């Protein structure tokens, strides 16, 4: 009976994983080829400059088990203290991933992915970094992840390049996920996430370190996310300092 239960747990891990994806971070684990995911991750960002609500509709498709192509169609509403406000389409993003390393063992896996984001300047030029700048941007990074039935660790390092705007950025992320329930099939899990984001804006000589505390419900093929992100270190223009961000998300995989 113990062996049967162990096989069932491994099957659940292989098909849906004990943890869903991180909330503000990323991870390299992909589902099977031919799968399709629709998702959103709304961000409500409050800064000394004003507030913005960012609502992306994302379509992710995996042609194979180690590749991903996605399109993010975002809507944004902003209200600044200087009187500017509006609701508009933000910068559309095209995402590509390729998993070039994978090592699996009993109840655990380690994977590494090359990742790129291309931001198309369809949004207003409101200088909302990471949301809508109105300029072309290209991000290139490496995502790695180690996951077991008891915890998951993800890292990301990359560079965001914008030839026309001053938002070039070295970016690093680190996240830890902890499942609160024992592995089960069909998959049902409540996960806690502890996530850090470090950003160095080279042309503006700004630095920011953010911490996000999140909780997630992961079902068989659906997840619901909630996270609050706060600043730990900020060396920015005082009008751009972050007070907090709230993230609300869901995803469904076919």
QUIZIMO-V275944 format. One record per pair of residues at least 12 apart in sequence whose C-alpha atoms are under 7 Angstrom apart, sorted by the first residue. I is the first residue (numbers start at 1). GAP is how many residues later the second one is. Records with the same first field share a line. If there is no record, write none. Layout:
BEGIN
I = GAP / GAP
END
This chain:
BEGIN
8 = 177
9 = 174 / 175 / 176
10 = 97
12 = 172 / 173 / 174 / 175
16 = 171 / 204
18 = 131 / 161 / 165 / 171
19 = 160 / 170 / 172 / 199
20 = 198 / 203
22 = 171
23 = 191 / 202
24 = 171
25 = 148 / 150 / 170
26 = 128
27 = 116 / 117 / 118 / 127
28 = 71 / 83 / 84 / 85 / 115 / 116 / 117
29 = 82
30 = 35 / 36
31 = 34
32 = 32 / 33
33 = 29 / 30 / 31 / 32
34 = 27 / 28 / 29 / 30
35 = 26 / 27 / 218 / 219
36 = 24 / 25 / 26 / 217 / 218
37 = 22 / 23 / 24 / 214 / 215 / 216 / 217
38 = 20 / 21 / 22 / 213 / 214 / 215
39 = 18 / 19 / 20 / 211 / 212 / 213
40 = 15 / 16 / 17 / 18 / 209 / 210 / 211
41 = 14 / 15 / 206 / 207 / 208 / 209
42 = 12 / 13 / 14 / 205 / 206 / 207
43 = 12 / 202 / 203 / 204 / 205
44 = 201 / 202 / 203
45 = 199 / 200 / 201
46 = 196 / 197 / 198 / 199
47 = 193 / 194 / 195 / 196
48 = 191 / 192 / 193 / 194 / 195
49 = 31 / 32 / 190 / 191
50 = 29 / 30 / 31
51 = 27 / 28 / 29
52 = 24 / 25 / 26 / 27
53 = 23 / 24 / 25
54 = 20 / 21 / 22 / 23
55 = 19 / 20 / 21
56 = 16 / 17 / 18 / 19
57 = 15 / 16 / 17
58 = 13 / 14 / 15
59 = 12 / 13
66 = 32 / 33
67 = 30 / 31 / 32
68 = 28 / 29 / 30
69 = 26 / 27 / 28
70 = 24 / 25 / 26
71 = 22 / 23 / 24
72 = 20 / 21 / 22
73 = 19 / 20
74 = 15 / 16 / 17 / 18
75 = 13 / 14 / 15
76 = 12 / 13 / 14
89 = 33 / 34
90 = 32 / 33 / 34 / 41 / 42
91 = 28 / 29 / 30 / 31 / 32 / 41 / 43
92 = 27 / 28 / 30
93 = 24 / 25 / 26 / 27
94 = 23 / 24 / 25
95 = 21 / 22 / 23
96 = 19 / 20 / 21
97 = 16 / 17 / 18 / 19
98 = 15 / 16 / 17
99 = 13 / 14 / 15
100 = 12 / 13
107 = 41 / 42
108 = 39 / 40 / 41
109 = 37 / 38 / 39
110 = 35 / 36 / 37
111 = 33 / 34 / 35
112 = 31 / 32 / 33
113 = 29 / 30 / 31
114 = 27 / 28 / 29
115 = 25 / 26 / 27
116 = 23 / 24 / 25
117 = 21 / 22 / 23
118 = 19 / 20 / 21
119 = 17 / 18 / 19
120 = 16
121 = 13 / 14 / 15
122 = 12
135 = 29 / 30
136 = 26
137 = 23 / 24 / 25
138 = 22 / 23 / 24
139 = 19 / 20 / 21 / 22
140 = 18 / 19 / 20
141 = 15 / 16 / 17 / 18
142 = 14 / 15 / 16
143 = 12 / 13 / 14
144 = 12
149 = 34
150 = 28 / 29
151 = 26 / 27 / 28
152 = 24 / 25 / 26
153 = 22 / 23 / 24
154 = 20 / 21 / 22
155 = 18 / 19 / 20
156 = 16 / 17 / 18
157 = 14 / 15 / 16
158 = 12 / 13 / 14
159 = 12
166 = 37 / 38
167 = 34 / 36
168 = 33 / 34 / 35
169 = 30 / 31 / 32 / 33
170 = 29 / 30 / 31
171 = 27 / 28 / 29
172 = 25 / 26 / 27
173 = 23 / 24 / 25
174 = 21 / 22 / 23
175 = 18 / 19 / 20 / 21
176 = 17 / 18 / 19
177 = 14 / 15 / 16 / 17
178 = 13 / 14 / 15
179 = 12 / 13
186 = 34
187 = 32 / 33
188 = 30 / 31 / 32
189 = 28 / 29 / 30
190 = 26 / 27 / 28
191 = 24 / 25 / 26
192 = 22 / 23 / 24
193 = 20 / 21 / 22
194 = 18 / 19 / 20
195 = 16 / 17 / 18
196 = 14 / 15 / 16
197 = 12 / 13 / 14
198 = 12
206 = 29 / 30
207 = 27 / 28 / 29
208 = 25 / 26 / 27
209 = 22 / 23 / 24 / 25
210 = 19 / 20 / 21 / 22
211 = 18 / 19 / 20 / 21
212 = 15 / 16 / 17 / 18
213 = 14 / 15 / 16
214 = 12 / 13 / 14
215 = 12
221 = 31 / 32
222 = 29 / 30 / 31
223 = 27 / 28 / 29
224 = 25 / 26 / 27
225 = 23 / 24 / 25
226 = 21 / 22 / 23
227 = 19 / 20 / 21
228 = 17 / 18 / 19
229 = 15 / 16 / 17
230 = 13 / 14 / 15
END
